[in-house]
């Protein structure tokens, strides 16, 4: 699975800042995380933080960019390895569940943070490429006749809405069982609801 801050063009101190920002933004929230908090958590000086990032909003924006770019790469790999719509759908759902268990802090930042409040220039998360990739698999299924015709947003909600809800329950500590325990039920129920007759 992903290693979010391993790009060769990122300095070690910048990696520490990004990792600390992710941790603290999830634990404390964006507005409750101060530059001194980031200094203490990352071990990087205030000057180095401002040298790497213009301000806290720029830091959050770059953090989101790195997270989404890594997710996009993982999704592209899944699509390249699976040729049919059904195989792609099942593989993407499996990846979503495993990803949430492996990177709960990333999932919480992406799903729970109120991004528009502190990154007003960033598109809504549901419009980001990873979410569009999920939708496009459903659209492909409709275009090829594998999935029945309906509004693609409704179909995508059927395909992934229950998955995202289960992930939220897991992240909130309400679901006590591993996410993959529910994989078969989730995918089979959604596929039956969407599959063409």
C-alpha positions in Angstrom: 0.0 0.0 0.0 0.8 3.7 -0.2 3.7 5.5 1.2 2.5 9.1 1.0 5.6 11.2 1.5 8.2 9.1 -0.2 8.6 11.2 -3.4 12.2 11.8 -4.1 11.6 15.5 -4.6 10.5 16.0 -1.0 13.2 16.8 1.6 13.3 14.8 4.8 12.2 17.9 6.8 9.2 18.5 4.5 8.2 14.9 4.9 8.2 15.3 8.7 6.1 18.5 8.4 3.6 16.8 6.1 3.3 13.8 8.4 2.9 15.9 11.5 0.3 18.1 9.8 -1.7 15.0 8.8 -1.5 13.7 12.4 -2.4 17.0 14.1 -5.1 18.1 11.6 -6.9 14.8 12.3 -6.3 14.9 16.1 -6.9 18.6 16.8 -8.4 20.0 13.6 -6.9 22.5 11.2 -7.8 25.6 13.2 -6.7 24.2 16.5 -3.3 23.2 15.1 -0.7 26.0 15.5 2.7 26.4 13.9 4.3 25.8 17.4 2.3 22.6 17.5 3.8 21.6 14.2 7.3 22.6 15.3 7.0 20.5 18.5 5.5 17.4 16.7 7.8 17.4 13.7 11.0 18.6 15.3 11.4 21.1 12.4 12.0 24.7 13.1 9.5 27.5 12.5 11.7 29.0 9.9 11.9 25.7 8.0 8.1 25.3 8.1 7.7 28.8 6.6 10.4 28.2 4.1 8.7 25.0 2.9 5.1 26.4 3.0 3.9 30.0 2.7 1.3 29.4 5.4 -0.8 26.8 7.1 -3.3 26.8 4.2 -0.6 26.1 1.7 0.6 23.2 3.9 -2.9 21.7 4.0 -3.3 22.1 0.3 0.0 20.4 -0.4 -0.8 17.7 2.1 -4.1 17.0 0.3 -2.3 17.1 -3.1 0.1 14.4 -1.9 -2.6 12.2 -0.4 -4.8 12.4 -3.5 -1.9 11.8 -5.9 -0.9 8.6 -4.1 -4.5 7.4 -4.0 -4.9 8.2 -7.8 -1.7 6.1 -8.5 -3.1 3.1 -6.5 -6.4 3.3 -8.3 -4.7 3.5 -11.7 -2.8 0.3 -10.8 -6.0 -1.5 -9.8 -7.7 -0.5 -13.1 -4.6 -1.6 -15.1 -4.7 -5.1 -13.4 -8.5 -5.7 -13.8 -10.2 -5.6 -17.2 -13.9 -6.1 -16.5 -16.2 -3.6 -14.8 -17.2 -6.2 -12.2 -13.5 -7.1 -11.4 -12.6 -3.4 -11.2 -15.5 -2.6 -8.9 -14.8 -5.5 -6.5 -11.0 -4.7 -6.5 -11.7 -1.0 -5.8 -14.0 -1.8 -2.9 -11.5 -4.2 -1.5 -8.8 -1.5 -1.8 -11.1 1.0 -0.1 -11.6 -1.2 2.9 -8.0 -2.2 3.3 -6.8 1.3 2.8 -9.1 2.6 5.6 -7.6 0.0 8.0 -4.0 0.7 6.9 -4.3 4.5 6.9 -7.1 5.7 9.2 -5.6 9.1 9.6 -5.5 9.7 5.8 -9.1 8.5 5.6 -10.2 10.7 8.4 -8.5 13.8 6.9 -10.1 13.1 3.5 -13.6 12.2 4.7 -14.1 14.3 7.8 -12.1 17.5 7.5 -14.2 20.5 6.4 -11.8 21.3 3.6 -13.6 24.3 2.2 -13.2 26.1 5.5 -9.4 26.2 5.3 -8.7 25.4 1.6 -11.3 27.5 -0.2 -9.5 27.2 -3.5 -9.6 23.4 -3.5 -12.5 21.7 -5.3 -14.9 19.7 -3.1 -13.5 16.3 -2.2 -16.3 14.5 -3.9 -15.2 16.2 -7.1 -11.6 15.0 -6.7 -10.1 12.6 -9.2 -10.2 9.5 -6.9 -14.0 9.9 -6.4 -14.4 10.5 -10.2 -12.5 7.3 -10.9 -15.0 5.4 -8.7 -17.9 7.0 -10.5 -16.3 6.3 -14.0 -16.2 2.6 -13.3 -19.9 2.7 -12.7 -20.4 4.8 -15.8 -18.4 2.4 -17.9 -20.6 -0.4 -16.6 -23.7 1.5 -17.8 -22.2 2.3 -21.2 -21.3 -1.3 -21.8 -24.6 -2.7 -20.7 -23.1 -4.5 -17.7 -25.0 -2.2 -15.2 -28.5 -1.0 -15.6 -29.3 2.5 -16.6 -30.0 5.1 -13.9 -28.6 8.4 -12.8 -24.9 7.8 -12.5 -24.7 9.6 -9.2 -27.5 7.4 -7.8 -25.7 4.3 -9.1 -22.4 5.5 -7.6 -24.1 6.0 -4.3 -25.5 2.5 -4.4 -22.1 1.1 -5.4 -19.9 3.0 -2.8 -22.3 4.7 -0.3 -22.6 1.7 1.9 -18.8 1.1 1.7 -18.0 4.7 2.8 -20.6 4.5 5.6 -19.1 1.3 6.9 -15.6 2.9 6.8 -17.0 5.8 8.8 -18.4 3.4 11.4 -15.0 1.8 11.6 -13.2 5.1 11.9 -15.6 6.2 14.6 -14.9 2.9 16.6 -18.6 1.8 16.2 -17.7 -1.2 14.0 -15.7 -3.7 16.1 -15.0 -6.2 13.3 -12.4 -5.8 10.5 -13.8 -4.1 7.5 -12.9 -7.0 5.1 -15.2 -9.2 7.2 -18.1 -7.4 5.4 -16.6 -7.3 1.9 -18.7 -10.1 0.4 -22.0 -8.8 1.7 -21.3 -5.3 0.7 -20.1 -6.0 -2.9 -22.7 -8.7 -3.7 -25.6 -6.6 -2.4 -24.5 -3.5 -4.4 -23.7 -5.5 -7.5 -27.1 -7.2 -7.4 -28.8 -3.8 -7.1 -26.8 -2.4 -10.1 -26.4 -5.3 -12.5 -28.3 -5.3 -15.7 -31.0 -8.0 -16.0 
